[in-house]
Amino acid sequence: MTAQYPVARPRRLRRSPALRRMVAGTRLHAADLILPAFVKEGIAEPQPVASMPGVFQHTRDSLRKAAHEAAEAGVGGIILFGIPAVKDARGSAADDPDGILQVALREVNAEVGDAVVVMADTCLDEFTDNGHCGILTPSGDVDNDATLERYASIAVAQAAAGSQMVAPSGMMDGQVGAIRSALDGAGYGNVPILAYSAKYASAFFGPFREAAECAPQFGDRSTHQQDPAGPLEEALREVRLDLAEGADAVMVKPALAYLDIITRVRDEVDVPVAAYQVSGEYAMVEAAAANGWVDRERMINESLVAIKRAGADLILTYWATEVARGL
């Protein structure tokens, strides 16, 4: 830079909305957004999630309607979370061909699968009666390797039901490799894996556990999810391991409190990077806006721009359909 004030005046490019729009360095696109959606077995009407205003536990019918709305808005994908009527220690409903998630995957894929990428969360916490992400040992610890067998079976069931992508979120060591091997062996070698590679044991997940009915009945998930105060290199190592095992894309979760991690991962890899704007991020904005403390629309857009600017190619957000309509 050679020019200085008064010749150099950066404000010239900020004088009007049209100028600001023309020179914007970060742009959101509807296709970048992925809508998380919950479907619950055995309910007659959509059930509002108290801690997440505007989010529902869907019936199969209302889920199809939400999927159509997302597709019409141009949203890139929809990721489904299933809540069964009956839970057990193995999470048996998770890979049941007639379980709620597989039924929903078939229906949503048949309805909008040509317009949006229909994918599934691949985990056990919504399906176990203890709320944990895997099979437990007699002492109550999550058995990593026994859980891998369940994840492999679940991923195959999801692919058979039409899931166009699977997204393992349990943070078990070796989960991507186990799933990749199972999918390939079952003839689903073309189904990509979006790995929750850097997922933190975060307080920002609180409202999700109401929506998915998956709060642990005892203990927590700090033995397998990453420590928020852990070293950056741990996140990068997890990403590298997942890629070596066959991940096609990687995810950082949560998003807004981990923008530095998103940036470092984006710099590190040559695959798509996703970030999950989680339930706590959503709930805080909605609660503050309901009290008249913040400008809701501006807060939503600014938070998404920040995540995109940090390096996320894809953003999972409960505002996906609403935001896509305005783009």
C-alpha positions as CSV (number, residue, x, y, z in Angstrom):
1,M,0.0,0.0,0.0
2,T,1.3,3.4,-1.0
3,A,-1.6,5.8,-0.8
4,Q,-2.4,7.2,2.6
5,Y,-5.2,9.4,4.0
6,P,-6.6,11.7,2.6
7,V,-6.1,10.0,-0.8
8,A,-6.9,6.5,0.6
9,R,-10.4,6.4,1.9
10,P,-11.7,2.8,2.5
11,R,-15.2,4.1,3.3
12,R,-15.7,4.9,-0.4
13,L,-16.5,1.2,-1.0
14,R,-19.0,1.1,1.9
15,R,-21.1,4.1,0.9
16,S,-24.2,2.2,-0.4
17,P,-25.8,-1.2,-0.1
18,A,-25.1,-1.8,-3.7
19,L,-21.4,-1.1,-3.3
20,R,-21.2,-3.3,-0.2
21,R,-22.9,-6.1,-2.0
22,M,-20.7,-5.9,-5.0
23,V,-17.4,-6.1,-3.1
24,A,-18.6,-8.5,-0.4
25,G,-15.8,-11.1,0.3
26,T,-18.1,-13.7,1.9
27,R,-21.3,-14.9,0.2
28,L,-23.9,-17.3,1.4
29,H,-25.6,-19.6,-1.0
30,A,-28.7,-21.7,-0.3
31,A,-27.0,-24.8,-1.5
32,D,-24.4,-24.4,1.2
33,L,-27.0,-24.9,3.9
34,I,-28.1,-28.3,5.4
35,L,-31.3,-28.5,7.5
36,P,-31.2,-30.8,10.6
37,A,-34.7,-32.3,11.1
38,F,-36.1,-34.6,13.9
39,V,-38.8,-37.2,13.2
40,K,-40.5,-39.0,16.1
41,E,-42.3,-42.3,16.0
42,G,-45.9,-42.5,17.4
43,I,-47.0,-38.9,17.5
44,A,-50.0,-37.5,15.7
45,E,-49.0,-33.9,15.5
46,P,-45.6,-32.1,15.3
47,Q,-44.3,-31.4,18.8
48,P,-42.6,-28.0,19.4
49,V,-39.2,-28.1,21.0
50,A,-39.5,-25.7,24.0
51,S,-35.9,-24.7,24.1
52,M,-35.7,-24.2,20.3
53,P,-38.6,-22.0,19.2
54,G,-39.6,-22.8,15.6
55,V,-38.1,-26.3,15.7
56,F,-40.3,-29.4,15.9
57,Q,-40.2,-33.1,16.5
58,H,-41.9,-34.0,13.2
59,T,-44.4,-36.6,12.2
60,R,-43.7,-38.4,9.0
61,D,-46.2,-36.2,7.2
62,S,-44.9,-32.9,8.7
63,L,-41.3,-34.0,7.9
64,R,-42.2,-34.5,4.3
65,K,-43.7,-31.0,4.2
66,A,-40.6,-29.5,5.8
67,A,-38.4,-31.3,3.3
68,H,-40.5,-29.9,0.4
69,E,-40.2,-26.4,1.9
70,A,-36.4,-26.8,2.1
71,A,-36.2,-28.1,-1.4
72,E,-38.3,-25.2,-2.8
73,A,-36.0,-22.7,-1.0
74,G,-33.0,-24.3,-2.6
75,V,-31.4,-25.7,0.6
76,G,-28.6,-28.1,-0.3
77,G,-29.3,-30.9,2.1
78,I,-31.4,-32.3,5.0
79,I,-30.0,-34.5,7.7
80,L,-32.5,-36.6,9.7
81,F,-32.5,-37.7,13.3
82,G,-34.9,-40.4,14.4
83,I,-36.6,-40.8,17.7
84,P,-38.1,-44.3,18.2
85,A,-41.0,-45.2,20.4
86,V,-39.0,-48.0,22.1
87,K,-35.4,-47.7,23.1
88,D,-33.0,-50.4,24.5
89,A,-29.4,-50.7,25.4
90,R,-28.3,-51.7,21.9
91,G,-30.3,-49.0,20.2
92,S,-32.0,-51.8,18.2
93,A,-34.3,-49.3,16.3
94,A,-31.3,-47.6,14.8
95,D,-30.7,-50.3,12.1
96,D,-34.2,-51.7,12.0
97,P,-35.3,-51.5,8.3
98,D,-38.8,-50.6,9.6
99,G,-37.5,-48.2,12.3
100,I,-38.6,-44.6,12.2
101,L,-35.3,-43.2,10.7
102,Q,-35.2,-45.7,7.9
103,V,-38.9,-45.2,7.1
104,A,-38.4,-41.4,7.1
105,L,-35.3,-41.7,4.9
106,R,-37.2,-43.7,2.3
107,E,-40.1,-41.3,2.3
108,V,-38.1,-38.1,2.2
109,N,-35.7,-39.5,-0.4
110,A,-38.7,-40.5,-2.6
111,E,-40.2,-37.0,-2.3
112,V,-37.2,-34.6,-2.6
113,G,-34.1,-36.8,-3.2
114,D,-33.6,-35.3,-6.7
115,A,-33.6,-31.8,-5.3
116,V,-31.7,-32.0,-2.0
117,V,-29.1,-34.4,-0.5
118,V,-31.0,-36.6,2.0
119,M,-28.6,-37.8,4.7
120,A,-28.7,-39.4,8.1
121,D,-27.0,-38.9,11.4
122,T,-25.3,-42.2,12.2
123,C,-25.1,-42.6,15.9
124,L,-26.9,-44.4,18.8
125,D,-27.7,-41.8,21.4
126,E,-31.3,-41.2,20.0
127,F,-31.9,-44.9,20.1
128,T,-30.4,-46.1,23.4
129,D,-32.4,-46.2,26.6
130,N,-29.3,-44.8,28.5
131,G,-28.8,-41.8,26.0
132,H,-25.2,-42.8,25.3
133,C,-23.6,-42.9,21.9
134,G,-22.6,-46.5,22.0
135,I,-22.6,-50.0,23.6
136,L,-21.8,-49.8,27.3
137,T,-19.5,-52.1,29.3
138,P,-20.7,-53.5,32.6
139,S,-19.0,-50.6,34.4
140,G,-20.9,-48.1,32.3
141,D,-18.1,-47.0,29.9
142,V,-18.7,-46.8,26.2
143,D,-17.1,-49.8,24.5
144,N,-15.5,-48.3,21.4
145,D,-15.0,-51.4,19.3
146,A,-18.3,-53.0,20.1
147,T,-19.9,-49.7,19.1
148,L,-18.1,-49.7,15.8
149,E,-20.0,-52.9,14.9
150,R,-23.3,-51.1,15.6
151,Y,-22.3,-48.1,13.6
152,A,-21.4,-50.2,10.6
153,S,-24.8,-51.9,10.7
154,I,-26.6,-48.6,11.1
155,A,-24.8,-47.0,8.1
156,V,-25.7,-50.0,5.9
157,A,-29.4,-49.8,7.0
158,Q,-29.4,-46.1,6.3
159,A,-27.9,-46.5,2.8
160,A,-30.4,-49.3,2.0
161,A,-33.2,-46.9,3.0
162,G,-31.9,-44.4,0.5
163,S,-29.7,-42.1,2.5
164,Q,-27.5,-40.3,0.0
165,M,-24.8,-39.6,2.7
166,V,-24.1,-40.9,6.2
167,A,-22.8,-38.7,8.9
168,P,-21.2,-40.6,11.9
169,S,-21.3,-38.3,14.9
170,G,-20.3,-40.6,17.8
171,M,-16.6,-39.7,17.9
172,M,-15.5,-43.4,18.3
173,D,-12.0,-44.2,17.2
174,G,-12.1,-46.0,13.9
175,Q,-15.7,-45.2,13.1
176,V,-15.1,-43.9,9.6
177,G,-13.1,-46.9,8.6
178,A,-15.6,-49.4,10.0
179,I,-18.5,-47.6,8.2
180,R,-16.5,-47.3,4.9
181,S,-15.7,-51.0,5.0
182,A,-19.3,-52.0,5.8
183,L,-20.8,-49.8,3.1
184,D,-18.3,-51.0,0.4
185,G,-19.0,-54.6,1.4
186,A,-22.7,-54.2,1.2
187,G,-22.6,-52.7,-2.3
188,Y,-22.9,-49.0,-1.2
189,G,-19.5,-47.9,-2.2
190,N,-20.9,-44.8,-3.8
191,V,-22.4,-43.5,-0.5
192,P,-20.1,-40.7,0.9
193,I,-19.3,-40.2,4.5
194,L,-19.5,-36.8,6.2
195,A,-17.5,-37.3,9.3
196,Y,-18.1,-35.4,12.5
197,S,-14.3,-35.2,12.9
198,A,-13.9,-32.4,15.4
199,K,-16.9,-32.6,17.7
200,Y,-16.5,-31.1,21.2
201,A,-18.0,-32.0,24.5
202,S,-19.9,-28.7,24.4
203,A,-22.5,-27.0,26.6
204,F,-23.9,-25.6,23.4
205,F,-25.6,-29.0,22.7
206,G,-28.1,-28.7,25.5
207,P,-31.3,-27.9,23.6
208,F,-30.6,-30.7,21.0
209,R,-30.9,-33.3,23.8
210,E,-34.5,-32.2,24.3
211,A,-35.2,-32.3,20.6
212,A,-33.6,-35.7,20.1
213,E,-34.5,-37.1,23.5
214,C,-30.9,-38.2,24.0
215,A,-29.6,-36.8,27.3
216,P,-27.3,-39.3,29.0
217,Q,-29.0,-41.0,31.9
218,F,-25.7,-40.8,33.8
219,G,-22.2,-39.5,33.1
220,D,-21.4,-37.4,30.1
221,R,-19.6,-37.7,26.7
222,S,-16.2,-36.2,27.6
223,T,-14.4,-39.5,27.2
224,H,-15.0,-39.5,23.5
225,Q,-15.9,-36.0,22.4
226,Q,-13.1,-33.5,22.4
227,D,-12.2,-31.3,25.3
228,P,-13.1,-27.6,24.5
229,A,-9.7,-26.7,26.1
230,G,-7.8,-29.4,24.3
231,P,-4.9,-28.7,22.0
232,L,-5.6,-27.6,18.4
233,E,-3.5,-30.4,17.1
234,E,-5.9,-32.9,18.5
235,A,-8.7,-31.6,16.2
236,L,-6.3,-31.8,13.2
237,R,-5.3,-35.3,14.1
238,E,-8.9,-36.4,14.3
239,V,-9.5,-34.9,10.9
240,R,-6.4,-36.6,9.4
241,L,-7.4,-40.0,10.8
242,D,-10.9,-39.7,9.4
243,L,-9.6,-38.8,6.0
244,A,-7.2,-41.7,6.1
245,E,-10.1,-44.0,6.9
246,G,-12.1,-42.8,3.9
247,A,-14.1,-39.7,4.9
248,D,-15.3,-37.7,1.9
249,A,-16.0,-34.5,3.9
250,V,-15.3,-33.4,7.5
251,M,-17.2,-31.4,10.1
252,V,-16.5,-29.2,13.0
253,K,-19.2,-29.0,15.8
254,P,-20.1,-26.5,17.3
255,A,-19.4,-23.7,14.9
256,L,-19.4,-20.2,16.3
257,A,-17.2,-20.9,19.4
258,Y,-14.8,-22.9,17.2
259,L,-14.2,-20.6,14.2
260,D,-10.5,-21.0,14.7
261,I,-10.8,-24.7,14.4
262,I,-12.8,-24.4,11.2
263,T,-10.1,-22.1,9.7
264,R,-7.3,-24.5,10.6
265,V,-9.2,-27.5,9.2
266,R,-10.0,-25.6,6.0
267,D,-6.3,-24.8,5.6
268,E,-5.4,-28.4,6.3
269,V,-7.6,-30.4,3.9
270,D,-8.7,-30.6,0.3
271,V,-12.2,-32.0,0.9
272,P,-15.4,-30.1,1.8
273,V,-15.5,-28.7,5.4
274,A,-18.9,-28.5,7.2
275,A,-19.7,-26.7,10.4
276,Y,-22.8,-27.4,12.6
277,Q,-24.4,-24.3,14.0
278,V,-25.8,-26.2,17.0
279,S,-28.9,-25.9,19.1
280,G,-27.4,-23.7,21.8
281,E,-26.3,-21.2,19.1
282,Y,-29.8,-21.2,17.7
283,A,-31.6,-21.0,21.1
284,M,-29.5,-18.0,22.3
285,V,-30.4,-15.9,19.3
286,E,-34.1,-16.9,19.4
287,A,-34.3,-16.2,23.2
288,A,-32.5,-12.8,22.9
289,A,-34.7,-11.8,19.9
290,A,-37.9,-12.8,21.7
291,N,-36.9,-10.4,24.5
292,G,-36.3,-7.6,22.0
293,W,-32.6,-7.5,22.9
294,V,-31.2,-8.1,19.4
295,D,-32.1,-7.8,15.7
296,R,-32.9,-11.4,15.0
297,E,-32.5,-11.4,11.2
298,R,-29.2,-9.5,11.4
299,M,-27.9,-11.8,14.1
300,I,-28.7,-14.9,12.1
301,N,-27.1,-13.6,8.9
302,E,-24.0,-12.3,10.7
303,S,-23.4,-15.6,12.5
304,L,-23.7,-17.6,9.3
305,V,-21.4,-15.2,7.4
306,A,-18.8,-15.6,10.3
307,I,-18.9,-19.4,9.9
308,K,-18.6,-19.1,6.1
309,R,-15.8,-16.6,6.4
310,A,-13.9,-18.9,8.8
311,G,-13.8,-21.5,6.0
312,A,-16.9,-23.7,6.1
313,D,-18.1,-24.9,2.8
314,L,-21.3,-26.3,4.3
315,I,-23.3,-25.1,7.3
316,L,-25.8,-27.2,9.2
317,T,-28.3,-24.8,10.6
318,Y,-31.9,-24.9,11.9
319,W,-32.5,-21.7,10.0
320,A,-31.6,-23.3,6.7
321,T,-34.9,-22.9,5.0
322,E,-35.7,-19.5,6.3
323,V,-32.3,-18.1,5.3
324,A,-32.3,-19.8,1.9
325,R,-35.6,-18.1,1.1
326,G,-34.0,-14.7,1.6
327,L,-30.9,-15.3,-0.5
